[in-house]
Structures are given as structure tokens and as C-alpha cells.
Amino acid sequence: MTVDTKYKSGKSEGDENFPVASRIVAARHRAPILAFYRFARAADDAADHPTLDPQSKLSILDALEDTLLGRSDAATDAIALREQLQLRNLSSQHALDLLKAFRQDVTKLRYETWEELLDYCRYSAMPVGRFVLDVHGESKSTWPASDALCAALQIINHLQDCAKDYRNIDRVYIPRVDLAAHGSGVEALAEPQASPALLACIHALAERTETLMPDATLLPPGVSDLRLAAETSVIVELARKLIAILKTRDPLSERVHLSKLQAAMVASRATAATVASRALARFAFSKSTGMMPHER
């Protein structure tokens, strides 16, 4: 028996704000990353479906977990990830953490504080970065920087989609305390244009998200793999650009995404800068020691 897939959105890795296993990443690492993404996409589609009832959503998430852990083959989107985990001798914990977040999405529609939102990011976003680092064999010492970047990416997405999430599935990630502090409430998200109070709240949250970026910027220089350093530097720069947009625009009535051309330009500059800085560091090291450093 297989799980009904009519709930799926059809969204793919090419539709995301940030690169997912792009050509920058070494070919040998793309299969497990794509398998993880497609597992997460299936879970996300179920949790965010506008007409499925909560029990149906939870049943789909249970089937994804059962298939991931080898208890069934009902959820086809989990089979490829299960195989990749076995092939690479990787833990299923990051995927299980994601499922915890998606189950929370089904049952929890409001967040009270920034701290509560960050706790949600601990399960909804941080496992993604940690998985990618594990695939590349990176040290766990890189996790804190990755966690900061992933939390920033998640909150950027929440701010971009705040009106859509409220209108389609009655879910609000903007903390109630922050809305109240600016004299707004969740009902303001239903309007075609943000009120001054709601807009001030969104801009303040974008500024708060920006405070995660100093830690996030430590990730590219902290990883050993040159290609991963380039990929993460691209993501850091995209996050910075999107935060800048969210600090000044209204996500209810204005475009708060980068165009494909803008994103490509950011990616090109960030990649070139990373490769150049690594080459300079290697040259300086070899000049001082007479040896070339090992770099994957």
C-alpha cells in the first residue's frame, strides 16, 4: 500500500529561495542532499495542505517516518533517503527532527515569542544544514554557524509568506508578543496592504533576524570542502539581500523575493570571492611553510 500523493504541491528544488544541491556542490554529494530535500518537501506539502484535515496530515507524516525507518515502503518519498542514509552510513535523526517540526505545524498555529520561534527553527531548519554538513564529512564544530544561518533562512521565509500562511492555512509565525508591541494583531495579515503597525513589526523582525548573520557568516570559512564553502557563501549573501528587502518593503503588497537574474548575480560574486579567498589563503600557507594545505 502506498500513500496517496495527490496532496503534493509539485514544488521542486528549483523553486526555492536558496540553492539546493546546486552544481557548485560536488556531484557525489548531490544525491543524498536531493533525497533529503524531497523527503522534506513531501512532509512540508502534507503539513501545509489547505484542505487536508489534521489527522490525514499526521498520517502522511507517520508514513514518511515508518518508511524512513524501514517499517514500511508506503511513502515513496522516503525510500530514496533511506537508501542514501544506509549507503552513506548516516543517521536518520536530522530527518526525524524535521518530522517533529512538521507535526508541530499541523497542531500549532500561533507563536508567542521570538524564543519560541527559534525553538521551532531548531527542528524545522537547523537539521537541514546539519545534514548537509554530515554528508560532506564536516566537523560538528560547524553546527552553530550553520544553525544561525538556517534559522535566519527560515524566518526570512516566514516573513515573506506571512500573509499567504495566514490566509491559506491560518498559521502565523510572527510572534504574538511582537505584534502586540507594535499595536497589531494577526487579523492585519488578511489586508491587501500592511498597516503601519504591522509593517513596523515585520521590519523590526527582519532587523532581529539580521542579528543571526554574524554567526552565520562564520560558516563558509569554517568548512573544509571548497565547493561547500562556495555554496554556503552564496546562501549567506542571498540571506543578506533578502533581509535588506524585508527591512524596507511590505510583503503583503510588494515583491520581497530576488529575481532569478539577481540571485544568479549574487551567486556568481559570492562564489568568485570564496574561491579567490581560499586560493589566497593556500598561497600564503604554502609561502610560509613550503607546503600546500589539504583541501577537499
Secondary structure, DSSP 8 states (H G I E B T S, - for coil): -----TT-----GGGSSS-SS-TTS-HHHHHHHHHHHHHHHHHHHHHT-SSS-HHHHHHHHHHHHHHHTTS----HHHHHHHHHHHHHT--SHHHHHHHHHHHHHHH--B--SHHHHHHHHHHHTHHHHHHHHHHTT--GGGHHHHHHHHHHHHHHHHHHTHHHHHHHH--B-S-HHHHHHTT--GGGGGSSS--HHHHHHHHHHHHHHHTTHHHHTTHHHH-S-HHHHHHHHHHHHHHHHHHHHHTTS-TTTS--S--HHHHHHHHHHHHHHHHHHHHHHHHHHHHHHSS-----
